[in-house]
Amino acid sequence: DATNYVFVIGESMTSYRVPFYGYEKRTMPQLAALGDRLAKLGPVRVTSPYTVLALSSLFIRDGVSAPVRFRQKGYATRFVSAQDRWARYCSVEASVLSACEQKVYLCEVRPGEHVYDEMLLPYVREMVSGEKSFVVFVHLMGSHFEPGDRVPRGFAADEELDDYDRSVRYTDMVLAKIIGMLPPRTVLYYISDHGEST
C-alpha cells in the first residue's frame, strides 16, 4: 500500500560483498539492523557491465521510461545524482531518467569539489517532502572505479576492510540516513547497475 517510491542506484555494487548473500564481513550493519523491515531480492545478473545499458533494461519498457509511467499516474518525479551529467560511456540521465521533472547533479551545484554520496542527502530530504506522491531516483557514486576515493578520508579506517568493502560500508551508512528521512508509506528499492569495476 505504498504511495511513494525511492529507487537508489548503487553504482558498481556486487552481491559478493554483501553479508545478506553470504559475505563474511560486516559491510552493511545498519541495513542488517532493519531486520524484518528489509526484504532481499536476488542476487540477479545484470544485462550489461555498462551503467546506461543496465539501467535502460531496468527502467525502460516498450520504449517508455519509468519516470514517464510514474508521471502518467500523477507522481512527482525527481532525480539526484552524485555522478556527472555526461558520463564516460553515455548519459544515464539523457537515456533513462530525462523525463524526471526535477533533476540535480552534485557536480553542477558543487563544481570543482570532490563528491561523496552523503552530499546528496540534503537534496534527497527536500525531494521526499511535500504532499504530492513522489518517486525519487538517487544515483550514488557508490563503489565506482577507485572505490577508496568514494569514501571520506578515515572512514572505517580502523576496521579490517579493503577499499571496496569500505565503500560498501559507506553506502550502508548513506542508505540508513535516507531510510531515516522517508515519510510513511514510502518504499525504498536499492538496486545495483552492475558488479565491481576497476
C-alpha positions as a Markdown table, in Angstrom:
| # | Residue | x | y | z |
|---|---|---|---|---|
| 1 | Asp | 0.0 | 0.0 | 0.0 |
| 2 | Ala | 2.9 | 2.3 | -0.6 |
| 3 | Thr | 2.2 | 5.8 | -2.0 |
| 4 | Asn | 5.8 | 6.9 | -2.6 |
| 5 | Tyr | 8.8 | 5.2 | -4.1 |
| 6 | Val | 12.6 | 5.8 | -3.9 |
| 7 | Phe | 15.0 | 4.0 | -6.2 |
| 8 | Val | 18.6 | 4.1 | -5.1 |
| 9 | Ile | 21.0 | 3.1 | -7.8 |
| 10 | Gly | 24.2 | 1.7 | -6.2 |
| 11 | Glu | 27.0 | 2.1 | -8.6 |
| 12 | Ser | 29.3 | -1.0 | -9.1 |
| 13 | Met | 27.8 | -2.9 | -6.1 |
| 14 | Thr | 28.2 | -6.7 | -6.3 |
| 15 | Ser | 26.3 | -9.2 | -4.2 |
| 16 | Tyr | 29.6 | -11.0 | -3.4 |
| 17 | Arg | 30.5 | -8.2 | -0.9 |
| 18 | Val | 27.1 | -8.1 | 0.8 |
| 19 | Pro | 26.5 | -10.1 | 4.0 |
| 20 | Phe | 22.9 | -10.9 | 3.1 |
| 21 | Tyr | 24.2 | -13.1 | 0.3 |
| 22 | Gly | 26.9 | -14.8 | 2.4 |
| 23 | Tyr | 29.8 | -12.4 | 2.6 |
| 24 | Glu | 31.6 | -12.9 | 5.9 |
| 25 | Lys | 32.5 | -9.3 | 6.7 |
| 26 | Arg | 30.1 | -6.8 | 8.3 |
| 27 | Thr | 29.9 | -4.4 | 5.3 |
| 28 | Met | 26.2 | -3.4 | 5.9 |
| 29 | Pro | 25.5 | -3.5 | 9.6 |
| 30 | Gln | 22.9 | -0.6 | 9.5 |
| 31 | Leu | 20.8 | -2.4 | 6.9 |
| 32 | Ala | 21.1 | -5.6 | 8.8 |
| 33 | Ala | 19.7 | -3.9 | 11.8 |
| 34 | Leu | 16.4 | -3.3 | 10.0 |
| 35 | Gly | 15.6 | -7.0 | 10.4 |
| 36 | Asp | 12.1 | -7.8 | 9.1 |
| 37 | Arg | 11.7 | -4.4 | 7.5 |
| 38 | Leu | 14.3 | -5.4 | 5.0 |
| 39 | Ala | 13.4 | -7.7 | 2.1 |
| 40 | Lys | 16.2 | -9.0 | -0.1 |
| 41 | Leu | 15.7 | -10.0 | -3.8 |
| 42 | Gly | 18.1 | -11.8 | -6.0 |
| 43 | Pro | 21.0 | -11.9 | -6.5 |
| 44 | Val | 20.4 | -11.4 | -10.2 |
| 45 | Arg | 22.6 | -11.0 | -13.3 |
| 46 | Val | 22.6 | -7.6 | -15.0 |
| 47 | Thr | 22.2 | -7.2 | -18.7 |
| 48 | Ser | 25.3 | -5.2 | -19.2 |
| 49 | Pro | 28.5 | -4.1 | -17.4 |
| 50 | Tyr | 27.8 | -0.5 | -18.6 |
| 51 | Thr | 25.6 | 1.7 | -16.4 |
| 52 | Val | 23.4 | 3.2 | -19.1 |
| 53 | Leu | 22.6 | -0.2 | -20.7 |
| 54 | Ala | 21.9 | -1.9 | -17.4 |
| 55 | Leu | 19.6 | 0.9 | -16.2 |
| 56 | Ser | 17.8 | 1.1 | -19.6 |
| 57 | Ser | 16.9 | -2.6 | -19.1 |
| 58 | Leu | 15.6 | -1.8 | -15.6 |
| 59 | Phe | 13.8 | 1.4 | -16.2 |
| 60 | Ile | 12.5 | 1.3 | -19.8 |
| 61 | Arg | 9.8 | -0.9 | -21.1 |
| 62 | Asp | 8.3 | -0.9 | -24.6 |
| 63 | Gly | 10.2 | 2.4 | -25.2 |
| 64 | Val | 8.7 | 4.2 | -22.2 |
| 65 | Ser | 10.8 | 5.1 | -19.2 |
| 66 | Ala | 9.8 | 4.7 | -15.6 |
| 67 | Pro | 9.6 | 8.4 | -15.0 |
| 68 | Val | 7.1 | 8.8 | -17.8 |
| 69 | Arg | 5.0 | 6.0 | -16.5 |
| 70 | Phe | 5.0 | 7.5 | -13.0 |
| 71 | Arg | 4.2 | 10.9 | -14.3 |
| 72 | Gln | 1.2 | 9.5 | -16.1 |
| 73 | Lys | 0.0 | 8.2 | -12.8 |
| 74 | Gly | 0.2 | 11.6 | -11.2 |
| 75 | Tyr | 3.5 | 11.2 | -9.3 |
| 76 | Ala | 6.1 | 14.0 | -8.9 |
| 77 | Thr | 9.3 | 12.6 | -10.4 |
| 78 | Arg | 12.7 | 13.6 | -9.1 |
| 79 | Phe | 16.3 | 12.6 | -9.8 |
| 80 | Val | 19.5 | 13.4 | -7.9 |
| 81 | Ser | 22.9 | 12.2 | -8.9 |
| 82 | Ala | 26.5 | 12.1 | -7.5 |
| 83 | Gln | 27.7 | 11.4 | -11.0 |
| 84 | Asp | 28.4 | 13.7 | -13.9 |
| 85 | Arg | 25.6 | 14.6 | -16.2 |
| 86 | Trp | 27.6 | 13.4 | -19.2 |
| 87 | Ala | 29.4 | 10.2 | -18.1 |
| 88 | Arg | 32.2 | 8.4 | -19.9 |
| 89 | Tyr | 30.1 | 5.9 | -21.7 |
| 90 | Cys | 26.9 | 7.8 | -22.2 |
| 91 | Ser | 24.5 | 9.9 | -20.2 |
| 92 | Val | 22.3 | 7.9 | -17.9 |
| 93 | Glu | 20.1 | 10.9 | -17.4 |
| 94 | Ala | 19.5 | 11.5 | -21.1 |
| 95 | Ser | 18.9 | 7.9 | -21.9 |
| 96 | Val | 16.8 | 6.8 | -18.9 |
| 97 | Leu | 15.8 | 9.5 | -16.4 |
| 98 | Ser | 15.5 | 12.6 | -18.5 |
| 99 | Ala | 11.7 | 12.7 | -18.1 |
| 100 | Cys | 12.0 | 13.5 | -14.3 |
| 101 | Glu | 10.6 | 16.9 | -13.5 |
| 102 | Gln | 13.3 | 17.8 | -11.1 |
| 103 | Lys | 17.0 | 16.9 | -11.6 |
| 104 | Val | 20.0 | 17.8 | -9.5 |
| 105 | Tyr | 23.7 | 16.9 | -10.3 |
| 106 | Leu | 26.1 | 17.5 | -7.5 |
| 107 | Cys | 28.9 | 18.2 | -9.9 |
| 108 | Glu | 27.0 | 21.2 | -11.1 |
| 109 | Val | 25.8 | 22.6 | -7.8 |
| 110 | Arg | 29.2 | 21.9 | -6.2 |
| 111 | Pro | 31.6 | 22.4 | -9.1 |
| 112 | Gly | 35.3 | 21.6 | -8.5 |
| 113 | Glu | 34.6 | 19.7 | -5.3 |
| 114 | His | 35.3 | 16.0 | -4.7 |
| 115 | Val | 31.8 | 14.5 | -4.4 |
| 116 | Tyr | 30.8 | 12.0 | -1.7 |
| 117 | Asp | 27.4 | 10.3 | -1.7 |
| 118 | Glu | 26.3 | 11.8 | 1.7 |
| 119 | Met | 26.4 | 15.2 | -0.1 |
| 120 | Leu | 23.2 | 14.1 | -1.8 |
| 121 | Leu | 21.3 | 13.8 | 1.5 |
| 122 | Pro | 20.0 | 17.4 | 1.7 |
| 123 | Tyr | 18.6 | 17.2 | -1.8 |
| 124 | Val | 17.0 | 13.8 | -1.1 |
| 125 | Arg | 15.4 | 15.2 | 2.1 |
| 126 | Glu | 13.9 | 18.0 | 0.1 |
| 127 | Met | 12.7 | 15.6 | -2.7 |
| 128 | Val | 10.9 | 13.3 | -0.3 |
| 129 | Ser | 9.0 | 16.1 | 1.4 |
| 130 | Gly | 5.7 | 17.6 | 0.3 |
| 131 | Glu | 2.2 | 16.4 | 0.0 |
| 132 | Lys | 2.1 | 15.0 | -3.6 |
| 133 | Ser | 3.0 | 11.4 | -4.1 |
| 134 | Phe | 6.5 | 11.1 | -5.4 |
| 135 | Val | 9.1 | 8.8 | -7.0 |
| 136 | Val | 12.7 | 9.7 | -6.4 |
| 137 | Phe | 15.7 | 8.2 | -8.3 |
| 138 | Val | 19.0 | 8.6 | -6.4 |
| 139 | His | 22.2 | 7.7 | -8.4 |
| 140 | Leu | 25.1 | 7.1 | -6.0 |
| 141 | Met | 28.8 | 7.2 | -6.8 |
| 142 | Gly | 28.9 | 4.0 | -4.7 |
| 143 | Ser | 31.9 | 1.8 | -5.4 |
| 144 | His | 32.6 | 3.1 | -8.9 |
| 145 | Phe | 36.2 | 2.7 | -10.1 |
| 146 | Glu | 38.8 | 3.6 | -7.4 |
| 147 | Pro | 36.5 | 2.7 | -4.5 |
| 148 | Gly | 38.9 | 4.1 | -1.9 |
| 149 | Asp | 38.2 | 7.6 | -3.4 |
| 150 | Arg | 34.5 | 7.2 | -2.9 |
| 151 | Val | 34.6 | 7.5 | 0.9 |
| 152 | Pro | 35.8 | 10.4 | 3.1 |
| 153 | Arg | 39.4 | 10.1 | 4.4 |
| 154 | Gly | 39.5 | 8.0 | 7.6 |
| 155 | Phe | 36.0 | 6.4 | 7.1 |
| 156 | Ala | 36.0 | 2.9 | 8.7 |
| 157 | Ala | 39.8 | 3.1 | 8.7 |
| 158 | Asp | 40.1 | 1.2 | 12.0 |
| 159 | Glu | 38.3 | -1.9 | 10.6 |
| 160 | Glu | 39.8 | -4.7 | 8.6 |
| 161 | Leu | 38.1 | -3.7 | 5.3 |
| 162 | Asp | 39.7 | -3.2 | 1.9 |
| 163 | Asp | 38.8 | -0.1 | -0.1 |
| 164 | Tyr | 35.9 | -1.8 | -1.8 |
| 165 | Asp | 34.4 | -3.1 | 1.5 |
| 166 | Arg | 34.8 | 0.4 | 3.0 |
| 167 | Ser | 32.8 | 1.8 | 0.0 |
| 168 | Val | 30.1 | -0.7 | 0.7 |
| 169 | Arg | 30.1 | 0.2 | 4.4 |
| 170 | Tyr | 29.8 | 3.9 | 3.4 |
| 171 | Thr | 26.9 | 3.1 | 1.1 |
| 172 | Asp | 25.2 | 1.3 | 4.1 |
| 173 | Met | 25.5 | 4.5 | 6.1 |
| 174 | Val | 24.1 | 6.6 | 3.3 |
| 175 | Leu | 21.2 | 4.3 | 2.8 |
| 176 | Ala | 20.4 | 4.2 | 6.5 |
| 177 | Lys | 20.3 | 8.0 | 6.5 |
| 178 | Ile | 18.0 | 8.1 | 3.5 |
| 179 | Ile | 15.7 | 5.5 | 5.1 |
| 180 | Gly | 15.6 | 7.6 | 8.3 |
| 181 | Met | 14.1 | 10.6 | 6.4 |
| 182 | Leu | 11.4 | 8.8 | 4.5 |
| 183 | Pro | 7.8 | 9.7 | 5.2 |
| 184 | Pro | 5.2 | 6.9 | 6.0 |
| 185 | Arg | 4.0 | 4.7 | 3.1 |
| 186 | Thr | 7.3 | 5.0 | 1.2 |
| 187 | Val | 9.2 | 2.1 | -0.2 |
| 188 | Leu | 12.9 | 2.2 | -1.0 |
| 189 | Tyr | 14.4 | -0.1 | -3.5 |
| 190 | Tyr | 18.2 | -0.4 | -3.6 |
| 191 | Ile | 19.5 | -1.8 | -6.8 |
| 192 | Ser | 22.9 | -2.0 | -8.5 |
| 193 | Asp | 23.7 | -1.2 | -12.1 |
| 194 | His | 26.5 | -3.8 | -12.3 |
| 195 | Gly | 29.1 | -5.5 | -10.2 |
| 196 | Glu | 32.6 | -4.5 | -9.3 |
| 197 | Ser | 34.5 | -2.3 | -11.8 |
| 198 | Thr | 38.2 | -1.2 | -11.7 |
